[in-house]
Amino acid sequence: MRLLRHERALRSRLREILTVLIKYGFGDIVDRLKLRPYLALGLGLFTPKPSPILTPLNRYERIRLACEELGPTFIKLGQILSTRPDFVPLDMAQELSKLLDTAPPFPFEEAKKILETDLGPIVNIFTSFSEQPFAAASIAQVHRARLVTGEEVAVKIQRPGIKQTIEEDLRILYELAQLMERHVEEANISHPTKIIDEFAHTIREELTFTIEAAHAERFSQMFYGRKEIRVPRIFRQATTERILTLEYLEGCKINDLEALARNGLDRKLIADRGTEIILEQIFVHGFFHADPHPGNLLVLPNHVICFLDFGMMGSLMDEDKDTLMEALIAYSQRDSKTLTRALLSTVDYEDEPDERLLERDIQSFINAHLYKPLKHIRMSEIMRDLLNISYRHHIRLRPNYFFMLKALSQLESIGLNLDPDYDLFTRLQPHVARLAKSKWKGKLIQDAANIFSTLTTLPFELKQTLKLISRGKAGVTVIPKGLEETIQELNRATNRLVISLILAAIIISSSIILAVSGQSLIGSIGFVVAAILGLGLLISIFRSGIF
């Protein structure tokens, strides 16, 4: 019976979605997906029609309005698509970026029920709790409170039943995406089912507040002891999957120039400090805030930058940083072929793109941006053109690279608002140079370690091989009778060979250490040891009477 009620609820929600689509002028899509019969499963007497007041609006504006009317799942989907112009046309992405994630607050009685279900009696956790939220969105609302331990906190509480609502919508969206791929030929370019898969992963993480808490704690640990940055403390004793309790902080919004001036804060210093903090996240730690828009950044007294909302984070592995470095170097050297190869290693695609045509577009991209003075190069324009290339060639930037571009674009926008002379690319250069130097050092040290490891295991392997040969277990039967003297000489020759190889390893390792560090006691000692071993080896050879 419960399953039947669930299926009826899904059919009812599907009819609601189809009705809204028709209202906003997308009846052609409903017809192409062969979904009209589902509308007749209701009362059967009502046929929705497009609203005449929407006629002056373009298609993308009507998509935005439809998302807003359909509620949290569609608002979040639209917001995510607005950040992925490699999935949808750029104009559509720009229109969806206007989606407002606001909602009326839900009653305190419902919030209290969630609090007490997850945490127990409120009085055991909080000494005061504001019944009126100071912020409300489609997924959660936020209240001010004070813990029994005295700290002022912000308590983020998930909307009742939101998880079930979103799961039902995800099921319907996935089925609609499959129908689009089956019946709408042009939809195959953007692969709707892949979009829904990625969206489902993102929104499920966003609905799990313990994941956001873990992100905030990791982020805080990265900058432990640093006075120029502040991360709200997470209070785990009052945090669950549906409740997030964190330190309440007040400051100036980073884009509120009047408030910054009133508080005597230096805009240029804020821009410089914020830039270094975000670039350090990307290029040093490889774990970064993927949505540093002005609403998520506060400026506290003494120009301290405070980050908020850790629901969307990006990460770069070492190989991702290597690819990024290769792309930036190729870009600066105007090497379209290498840049094309680097781009292809950052994207996903169904059909192999035409590399020749892609390289042609990359060359045009380089010509459009590289010959400007650095201070005139804009990350937002670079991001726009790269995403246009991706969309045109049916390739999709992997989320980690896209989040990085998005974070840098938002950083540039904030920087220019604070300082008209702001130049992101000049600030990028030392970070790229440091990344390249680090990679070079790491490769040399790793190569030296590999050589040394190989050479130090060689004596054992040689002796084992000689033993096998002498015992007749290596495919050749050797009878050592009468050959004792020959074997002893062979052992002496092997020992000399081993010493020679170790000598070579020490010389190579010492050379690399000196090349990397300039001056090193360990490198110098290595050369002294190599000289002593070399001299001993020569004396041994001369005593053997070979010369």
Secondary structure as UniProt FT lines:
FT   HELIX           2..23
FT   TURN            24..25
FT   HELIX           27..32
FT   TURN            33..34
FT   HELIX           36..39
FT   TURN            40..41
FT   HELIX           52..54
FT   TURN            55..56
FT   HELIX           59..70
FT   HELIX           72..82
FT   TURN            85..87
FT   HELIX           90..96
FT   TURN            97..98
FT   HELIX           108..119
FT   HELIX           122..124
FT   STRAND          126..129
FT   STRAND          135..136
FT   STRAND          140..147
FT   TURN            148..149
FT   STRAND          152..158
FT   TURN            160..161
FT   HELIX           162..183
FT   HELIX           185..189
FT   HELIX           192..206
FT   HELIX           209..222
FT   TURN            223..225
FT   STRAND          229..230
FT   HELIX           236..238
FT   STRAND          243..247
FT   STRAND          252..253
FT   TURN            254..255
FT   HELIX           257..262
FT   TURN            263..264
FT   HELIX           267..280
FT   HELIX           281..285
FT   STRAND          287..289
FT   HELIX           294..296
FT   STRAND          297..300
FT   HELIX           301..303
FT   STRAND          304..307
FT   STRAND          313..315
FT   HELIX           318..332
FT   TURN            333..334
FT   HELIX           336..344
FT   TURN            345..346
FT   STRAND          347..348
FT   HELIX           355..369
FT   TURN            370..371
FT   HELIX           374..376
FT   HELIX           379..392
FT   TURN            393..394
FT   STRAND          396..397
FT   HELIX           399..418
FT   TURN            420..421
FT   HELIX           424..470
FT   TURN            471..472
FT   TURN            481..482
FT   HELIX           484..517
FT   HELIX           521..543
FT   TURN            544..545
//
